[in-house]
Amino acid sequence: VQLVESGGGSVQAGRSLTLSCAVSGSTSGINAMGWYRQAPGSQRGLVAGISGGASNYEDSVKGRFTISRDHAKNLLWLHMSRLKPEDTAVYYCYAHVTIPTAEHPNNFFEAWGQGTLVTVTS
């Protein structure tokens, strides 16, 4: 599974931006996807996740960010509105991919994109 993000850039506070993640490879084992972000000097943390039609969000982005997925087009999006300077970070696309075997039925790996920088100016 390969993930390629796009859509990052510099935007003024209060504006919107949509990130895209193109998914390729063996996608049948993907059972969850999400967006993480990492600001300078901070750890990478979950922004939004989606699995089986259900989504969840980090508290600071609830009501402002929306995650969505198009299975047919193998795309994941993160629509970000009312952006704040504290949203500035590198945003990463993530996929949890199950690869069960007879010996290891719960086998999985985590796929990551290369990241896309979002800068929000005040």
Residue pairs with C-beta under 8 A, 6 or more apart in sequence:
1 23
1 24
1 25
1 26
1 27
1 29
1 30
1 95
1 97
1 111
2 23
2 24
2 25
2 111
3 21
3 22
3 23
3 93
3 94
3 95
3 111
3 112
3 113
4 21
4 22
4 24
4 93
4 113
4 114
5 19
5 20
5 21
5 91
5 92
5 93
5 113
5 114
5 115
5 116
6 19
6 20
6 21
6 22
6 116
7 17
7 18
7 19
7 20
7 116
8 17
8 19
8 91
8 116
8 117
8 118
9 17
9 117
9 118
9 119
10 119
10 120
10 121
11 17
11 83
11 118
11 119
11 120
11 121
12 83
12 120
12 121
12 122
13 83
13 84
13 85
13 120
13 121
13 122
14 82
14 83
15 83
16 79
16 80
16 81
16 82
16 83
17 80
17 83
17 118
18 77
18 78
18 79
18 80
19 35
19 77
19 78
19 80
19 91
19 93
19 116
19 118
20 75
20 76
20 77
21 33
21 35
21 75
21 76
21 77
21 78
21 93
21 113
22 74
22 75
23 30
23 33
23 74
23 75
23 76
23 95
24 74
26 97
27 74
29 97
29 98
29 99
29 108
30 95
30 96
30 97
31 51
31 52
31 96
31 97
31 98
32 49
32 50
32 51
32 95
32 96
33 49
33 50
33 51
33 69
33 76
33 93
33 94
33 95
33 96
34 46
34 47
34 48
34 49
34 50
34 67
34 93
34 94
35 46
35 47
35 48
35 49
35 67
35 76
35 78
35 91
35 92
35 93
35 94
36 44
36 45
36 46
36 47
36 91
36 92
36 94
37 44
37 45
37 47
37 87
37 89
37 90
37 91
37 92
37 118
38 44
38 45
38 89
38 90
38 92
38 115
39 86
39 88
39 89
39 90
42 89
44 92
45 58
46 58
47 57
47 58
47 61
47 65
47 78
47 91
48 55
48 56
48 57
48 58
48 61
48 65
48 66
48 67
48 78
49 55
49 56
49 67
50 56
50 67
50 68
50 69
50 76
51 96
55 67
57 65
57 67
60 86
61 80
61 87
64 80
64 81
64 82
64 83
65 78
65 79
65 80
65 81
66 77
66 78
66 79
66 81
67 76
67 77
67 78
67 79
68 76
68 77
68 79
69 75
69 76
69 77
70 76
70 77
76 93
78 91
80 87
80 118
83 118
83 120
84 120
85 120
85 121
85 122
86 120
87 118
87 120
88 118
88 119
88 120
89 117
89 118
90 115
90 116
90 117
90 118
91 115
91 116
91 117
91 118
92 112
92 113
92 114
92 115
93 112
93 113
94 110
94 111
94 112
94 113
95 110
95 111
96 108
96 110
97 108
97 109
97 110
97 111
98 106
98 107
98 108
99 107
99 108
99 109
100 106
100 107
101 107
